[in-house]
Amino acid sequence: MIDYEELKTKHPWVDIFLKGLGILVSSTIVTILLLAPIYIFNIDRQIIVDIFTFPADIIPLPYSLIGLPPIAVGMGLVVWANYNLLHVGKIGLAAREPMQTPSSLVVVGPYRYSRNPLYLGGLLMMTGLVVVWSSLVVFLGLILVYLIFRYKFIKVEEEKLEEAFGVEYLEYKMRVRRWF
């Protein structure tokens, strides 16, 4: 029998690969379950498009392109924050997953302005999609993702950071706002 904990510590890339494989398999299963009724019941695909763009044309096409800059800024923020975690903080991929015990406190780059630039970048990208697609459904998804980030991930991560870094993190928390 393979000891998964030993394998994870000796070969972290194997752990990342297995987690990625698990995500791939589960997302494939969910996709099949979601798409199967479309083919079984011969549902017109335009209905699905209409659901994600409901109500249609709140923001007409040339004006909806104003959502592209938040998508670009969000992507840039995520890349910048990940760069700082990897190269400045020396925090590997496995340690960056939500709910992990932090190994170092990164306070440079985008972390000078926001304690959560990765989450902020994701929310900016989703906000851009809401505008580009002019979608009420995606807007409701944005609210749901915000609530999950705020009350599930950030709350736990802040508690772990306080435990790990104590006064240093509390001083950082006083200097830097949660979002921006």
N, C-alpha and C positions, 0 to 999 in steps of 0.2 A: 504494500500500500504506500502511496506517495504522501509524504508529509507536506501539506500545502503551505503551512507557515514557514517551514524551512526553505521550501522552494521559493517562496515570496521574498524572503530576506536575501537569499543567495543570488537569485536571478529576478530582479524587479521587472524586467521587460517581459518575462513569461507571465507574470501577474497581470500586467497591462494588456498583453495579448489575449489572455483568457477572459478578462473583463470585457474587452472589445468584442471578442467572439460571442460572449453572452449577450451583449447589447445587440449585436447584429442578428443573432438567432431570435431573440425576443421581439425586436422591431419587425423582423420578417413575418413572424407569426401574427403580430398585431396588424400589420399591413394586409396580410391575407384575410384575416377576419373582418377587417373593415371594407376591403374591396370585394370580397366574395358576394355579398348581397347585390352589388351593382351588376355583376355578371349573371348571377342566378335569376334575379328578378328583372333583368334587362332594363335597368334604370338609365335614363338619359344622363349622360355625363354633365350636360349643361346645368342640371339641377344641382349637382355638387358645386359647380363653379358659382352658381347663384347663391348658394348658402354662404360661401366664404366671401362673397362680395355684397352681402345684404346689408342695408338697402342699397340698391344700385345707384351709382353716380352721385353720392353725396358730395364728393369732391370730383369734378369732371377731370378728364385725362390731362390736359396740360398742367393744371394746378396740382394734381396729385403727385407729380414728379418732385414736389417740394419735400417729399418724404425720403428722397434719395440721400441728401446730405446727412440726416441723422443715422442712416444705415452705415454710411461710410465712416462717420465719426465714431460710431459704436464699434465697428470692426477695428478701426485704428486703436481705439482705447483698449480693446481686448488684447490685441497684439502687443501693444506697449506694456500693459500690465503683466502679461505672460513673460515677456522678455525680461522685465525687472525681477520677476519671481525666479526665473531660471538662471539668469546670468549674474544678477546682483545678489539676490538672496540665496542662491545655490539650492533652491527648492525644486526637487525633481517632479516628474509628472505624477507619480503615485501620491506624493505628499500634497499635491495641489487639489486633490479631490475634496469636495465638501465633507465636513465633519471629521477631517483628519487632525491629529494633534500637530500643531505647528512646530517647525524646527528652528525658524528664525523669523524675526520681525522685520519686514521690508517697509521702509518709510520714505523711499525715494521714488522718482518718476511720477506716475499718476497717483501713487499712494501719498504724495504730499498734499493732494487736493481732495482726495476721496478715500475713505477707508475700504470701499468696495467697488473699485473701478471695473472689475470683471462683471459683476452683476449690473452695474450702471451701463456698461457697454452693451450687454445683452438686452436690457430694457430699451436703450436707445435704438437698437436695431429693430426691435419689435414695434416701437413707436413709429419708426419709418415705414414698416410694413403696413401698419394700420392706415397711414395716410396714403401710401401708394395704392393699396388695394381698396381703400375707401370702405373698410370692412368693420361692421359692428361685431361680428363673431370674433375676429382677431383682437379687437379692442377688449372684449370680455376675457379673452385668453391672456392679454397683457395684464389686466387687473389680477387675474388668478396667479400668473407667474410672479408679479410683484408681491402679492401676499405670501406666496410660498418662500420667495427669497427673504422677505422681511421677517416673517415670524417663524420660519423653520430653519433655514440655513444661517442667516446672519446672527440670530439670537444665540444659537449653539456655538458658532464660531467665535463670537465675542466672549462668551464665557470661557472657552478653551484658551483664547489669547490672554485673558485676564489671569487665568491659572498659570499659564506658562511664563508670562513676562511681567506680571504684577504691576509695579509702579511705572515701569517704562511704557507699558501699553496704556495705562490710565492717563499718563501725560500726553501720549500720542492721541488718545481718544478726545482729550480736552482741546488739542490743537486743530485736529482735522475733523471735518464733518463726515457724517455717514455717507452721503451721496455726493455732494459737491458744494 
